[in-house]
Amino acid sequence: MAFSVALQRASDYRVTDWDILIDYLERDPYTQSSGYTKQKILRRLKRAPLTESQRERLREMLLLQVTRSRRREWQEYSRLALVLDTPTFRERLRELVEREGTWAQAMLGALQTVNGKELC
């Protein structure tokens, strides 16, 4: 119940507890329409007034996502990464690329190039 209310309120940024939506992303359910739901949440989180603790939880979730198979919501994960980018986050992505050769390379590429310009 709380999740559906939070998701409905996310559409106009009236959410008072973004943690409910972050919990959903961390659980990463894989059911019918879950990809669409995740996309909606990820779009809202890009502009949400998050605490540093929530931002760190999302960075950890993104690092886990790049080790999994690529799904419908991948592009939104990459867009959220642009908002949450820090030097430490980039370094951890680089480590994943070197160690596992995962989708981390694609996300790192998105962080390094925005609008065709090299950022680092």
VOBAMAR-276441 format. One record per atom (N, C-alpha, C): residue in one letter; x negated, y negated, z negated; residue number from 1. Coordinates in steps of 0.001 Angstrom, whole numbers, plus 500000, padded with zeros to 6 digits. Example, Ala and Ser with C-alpha at 12.3 -4.5 7.8 and 13.67 -1.06 7.14 Angstrom:
2
A_486810_505690_492200_1;
A_487700_504500_492200_1;
A_486800_503300_492200_1;
S_487150_502250_492920_2;
S_486330_501060_492860_2;
S_487100_499970_492130_2;
END
This chain:
120
M_499173_501198_500000_1;
M_500000_500000_500000_1;
M_499132_498742_500000_1;
A_498167_498677_499109_2;
A_497307_497495_499029_2;
A_496548_497282_500328_2;
F_496118_498391_500966_3;
F_495385_498270_502218_3;
F_496258_497659_503301_3;
S_497479_498151_503458_4;
S_498345_497628_504519_4;
S_498663_496153_504302_4;
V_498843_495748_503055_5;
V_499077_494327_502759_5;
V_497832_493513_503095_5;
A_496668_494003_502701_6;
A_495415_493293_502991_6;
A_495190_493186_504491_6;
L_495479_494254_505221_7;
L_495297_494230_506672_7;
L_496246_493227_507317_7;
Q_497478_493199_506865_8;
Q_498453_492246_507394_8;
Q_498012_490813_507096_8;
R_497544_490562_505898_9;
R_497100_489222_505520_9;
R_495803_488824_506217_9;
A_495012_489807_506615_10;
A_493747_489505_507299_10;
A_493986_488792_508611_10;
S_495131_489037_509229_11;
S_495399_488424_510523_11;
S_495456_486899_510441_11;
D_495783_486355_509286_12;
D_495754_484899_509148_12;
D_494865_484458_507977_12;
Y_493922_485324_507619_13;
Y_492888_485023_506617_13;
Y_493468_484685_505242_13;
R_494597_485294_504892_14;
R_495188_485098_503569_14;
R_494741_486181_502596_14;
V_493821_487001_502990_15;
V_493348_488083_502127_15;
V_492665_487483_500904_15;
T_493010_488001_499752_16;
T_492334_487555_498537_16;
T_491318_488586_498069_16;
D_491422_489800_498587_17;
D_490492_490851_498200_17;
D_489940_491537_499448_17;
W_488879_490964_499987_18;
W_488250_491524_501186_18;
W_487650_492891_500897_18;
D_487422_493206_499626_19;
D_486826_494493_499268_19;
D_487674_495674_499726_19;
I_488984_495519_499753_20;
I_489861_496602_500214_20;
I_489549_496943_501668_20;
L_489344_495926_502488_21;
L_489044_496160_503903_21;
L_487622_496695_504081_21;
I_486705_496216_503263_22;
I_485334_496728_503324_22;
I_485308_498196_502898_22;
D_486084_498539_501877_23;
D_486199_499945_501449_23;
D_486637_500832_502607_23;
Y_487611_500366_503365_24;
Y_488120_501134_504515_24;
Y_486999_501390_505514_24;
L_486226_500352_505816_25;
L_485119_500517_506761_25;
L_484056_501463_506215_25;
E_483787_501385_504929_26;
E_482789_502271_504322_26;
E_483252_503726_504353_26;
R_484534_503960_504156_27;
R_485061_505337_504230_27;
R_485030_505855_505659_27;
D_485149_504954_506624_28;
D_485063_505275_508048_28;
D_486008_506398_508465_28;
P_487313_506233_508217_29;
P_488245_507284_508633_29;
P_488268_507412_510157_29;
Y_488467_508607_510620_30;
Y_488522_508874_512057_30;
Y_489857_509554_512343_30;
T_490852_508739_512585_31;
T_492203_509227_512843_31;
T_492771_508473_514041_31;
Q_493976_508828_514421_32;
Q_494618_508128_515520_32;
Q_494737_506642_515176_32;
S_494295_505809_516037_33;
S_494335_504347_515926_33;
S_493366_503760_514902_33;
S_492529_504580_514272_34;
S_491593_504015_513288_34;
S_490577_503090_513959_34;
G_490206_503376_515182_35;
G_489274_502499_515894_35;
G_489851_501113_516099_35;
Y_491128_501049_516476_36;
Y_491789_499757_516642_36;
Y_491870_499006_515311_36;
T_492172_499737_514256_37;
T_492256_499122_512926_37;
T_490895_498566_512518_37;
K_489842_499338_512749_38;
K_488498_498880_512398_38;
K_488119_497644_513212_38;
Q_488465_497637_514491_39;
Q_488167_496471_515315_39;
Q_488830_495221_514738_39;
K_490077_495348_514354_40;
K_490816_494215_513789_40;
K_490141_493721_512508_40;
I_489773_494638_511639_41;
I_489112_494271_510386_41;
I_487770_493594_510660_41;
L_486989_494174_511550_42;
L_485663_493632_511854_42;
L_485754_492220_512417_42;
R_486748_491971_513271_43;
R_486929_490623_513818_43;
R_487221_489616_512709_43;
R_488043_490015_511748_44;
R_488404_489107_510649_44;
R_487223_488866_509714_44;
L_486436_489895_509486_45;
L_485307_489766_508565_45;
L_484247_488793_509071_45;
K_484166_488617_510376_46;
K_483173_487684_510923_46;
K_483384_486259_510426_46;
R_484623_485915_510137_47;
R_484935_484543_509713_47;
R_485399_484467_508256_47;
A_485342_485575_507575_48;
A_485841_485632_506196_48;
A_484880_484948_505224_48;
P_485416_484347_504172_49;
P_484572_483744_503128_49;
P_484079_484822_502164_49;
L_483017_485510_502547_50;
L_482516_486656_501794_50;
L_481474_486248_500761_50;
T_481421_487008_499694_51;
T_480359_486822_498702_51;
T_479091_487495_499232_51;
E_477967_487191_498623_52;
E_476720_487839_499050_52;
E_476784_489341_498803_52;
S_477430_489755_497739_53;
S_477591_491181_497451_53;
S_478390_491877_498562_53;
Q_479442_491247_499031_54;
Q_480240_491812_500119_54;
Q_479443_491842_501412_54;
R_478678_490805_501657_55;
R_477843_490764_502866_55;
R_476809_491895_502832_55;
E_476239_492146_501669_56;
E_475254_493226_501543_56;
E_475911_494591_501749_56;
R_477103_494775_501211_57;
R_477837_496030_501441_57;
R_478063_496249_502934_57;
L_478399_495186_503642_58;
L_478635_495303_505080_58;
L_477339_495603_505834_58;
R_476231_495008_505411_59;
R_474945_495327_506049_59;
R_474617_496813_505872_59;
E_474833_497329_504667_60;
E_474582_498756_504414_60;
E_475490_499627_505289_60;
M_476739_499233_505422_61;
M_477675_499974_506255_61;
M_477223_499953_507723_61;
L_476737_498807_508183_62;
L_476247_498708_509558_62;
L_475039_499611_509782_62;
L_474137_499652_508809_63;
L_472967_500518_508937_63;
L_473367_501987_509018_63;
L_474409_502355_508328_64;
L_474916_503722_508409_64;
L_475585_503969_509761_64;
Q_476321_503003_510252_65;
Q_477036_503165_511519_65;
Q_476095_503416_512691_65;
V_474926_502792_512682_66;
V_474022_502974_513823_66;
V_473422_504372_513869_66;
T_473586_505153_512805_67;
T_473098_506532_512812_67;
T_474174_507505_513277_67;
R_475375_507006_513513_68;
R_476501_507844_513946_68;
R_476748_507673_515432_68;
S_477658_508458_515954_69;
S_477967_508344_517375_69;
S_478677_507020_517653_69;
R_478505_506549_518852_70;
R_479093_505277_519260_70;
R_480578_505469_519532_70;
R_481383_504584_518946_71;
R_482841_504680_519105_71;
R_483416_503351_519585_71;
R_484733_503348_519711_72;
R_485479_502202_520220_72;
R_485064_500888_519576_72;
E_484828_500889_518270_73;
E_484593_499653_517532_73;
E_483143_499183_517546_73;
W_482285_499878_518307_74;
W_480857_499572_518299_74;
W_480560_498098_518596_74;
Q_481193_497537_519596_75;
Q_480920_496153_519972_75;
Q_481244_495194_518821_75;
E_482310_495475_518085_76;
E_482660_494622_516947_76;
E_481646_494769_515807_76;
Y_481107_495980_515619_77;
Y_480041_496153_514625_77;
Y_478844_495276_514993_77;
S_478488_495267_516277_78;
S_477348_494460_516722_78;
S_477613_492977_516533_78;
R_478830_492548_516793_79;
R_479177_491135_516607_79;
R_479132_490747_515135_79;
L_479582_491635_514274_80;
L_479504_491362_512837_80;
L_478040_491280_512392_80;
A_477199_492119_512976_81;
A_475772_492103_512637_81;
A_475158_490730_512918_81;
L_475619_490057_513968_82;
L_475114_488718_514274_82;
L_475398_487741_513134_82;
V_476546_487888_512507_83;
V_476946_487000_511410_83;
V_476188_487337_510125_83;
L_475876_488608_509941_84;
L_475245_489072_508703_84;
L_473721_489162_508794_84;
D_473159_488771_509904_85;
D_471738_488929_510173_85;
D_470857_488253_509123_85;
T_469842_488995_508692_86;
T_468784_488469_507823_86;
T_467476_489113_508276_86;
P_466339_488558_507927_87;
P_465065_489202_508272_87;
P_464966_490627_507705_87;
T_465445_490832_506504_88;
T_465393_492167_505891_88;
T_466265_493155_506658_88;
F_467439_492721_507059_89;
F_468345_493574_507830_89;
F_467695_493982_509153_89;
R_467075_493021_509836_90;
R_466391_493340_511098_90;
R_465266_494338_510881_90;
E_464515_494148_509813_91;
E_463410_495066_509529_91;
E_463931_496480_509303_91;
R_465021_496593_508586_92;
R_465594_497921_508338_92;
R_466109_498543_509638_92;
L_466658_497726_510542_93;
L_467055_498241_511856_93;
L_465835_498741_512627_93;
R_464750_497973_512582_94;
R_463509_498387_513272_94;
R_463008_499731_512730_94;
E_463088_499899_511407_95;
E_462669_501160_510799_95;
E_463528_502319_511305_95;
L_464835_502093_511430_96;
L_465719_503141_511952_96;
L_465382_503481_513391_96;
V_465066_502469_514182_97;
V_464696_502708_515582_97;
V_463455_503583_515646_97;
E_462461_503251_514851_98;
E_461206_504003_514855_98;
E_461385_505422_514331_98;
R_462203_505576_513304_99;
R_462360_506874_512647_99;
R_463341_507790_513373_99;
E_464437_507220_513855_100;
E_465496_508066_514379_100;
E_465874_507798_515832_100;
G_465498_506648_516373_101;
G_465880_506332_517740_101;
G_467393_506298_517924_101;
T_468091_505720_516989_102;
T_469551_505709_516982_102;
T_470099_504527_517779_102;
W_471382_504271_517587_103;
W_472020_503111_518189_103;
W_471479_501819_517583_103;
A_470597_501944_516611_104;
A_469987_500765_516001_104;
A_469283_499914_517058_104;
Q_468735_500547_518085_105;
Q_468055_499804_519151_105;
Q_469022_498857_519851_105;
A_470239_499311_520106_106;
A_471227_498452_520764_106;
A_471626_497285_519863_106;
M_471806_497562_518580_107;
M_472185_496492_517660_107;
M_471037_495504_517488_107;
L_469831_496019_517385_108;
L_468664_495153_517259_108;
L_468525_494281_518504_108;
G_468770_494872_519666_109;
G_468726_494094_520904_109;
G_469745_492971_520910_109;
A_470933_493250_520389_110;
A_471976_492219_520309_110;
A_471554_491092_519378_110;
L_470859_491428_518301_111;
L_470404_490415_517359_111;
L_469250_489583_517944_111;
Q_468447_490214_518754_112;
Q_467270_489523_519286_112;
Q_467595_488645_520484_112;
T_468700_488931_521154_113;
T_469054_488172_522335_113;
T_470506_487717_522227_113;
V_470704_486449_522164_114;
V_472048_485878_522144_114;
V_472141_484890_523308_114;
N_473139_485061_524140_115;
N_473319_484217_525318_115;
N_472086_484232_526218_115;
G_471445_485396_526296_116;
G_470315_485550_527183_116;
G_469018_484928_526684_116;
K_468988_484438_525465_117;
K_467781_483805_524928_117;
K_467182_484688_523837_117;
E_465877_484882_523920_118;
E_465179_485642_522884_118;
E_465162_484852_521596_118;
L_465531_485514_520502_119;
L_465557_484843_519203_119;
L_464318_485111_518372_119;
C_463628_486217_518636_120;
C_462424_486482_517844_120;
C_461331_487057_518701_120;
END
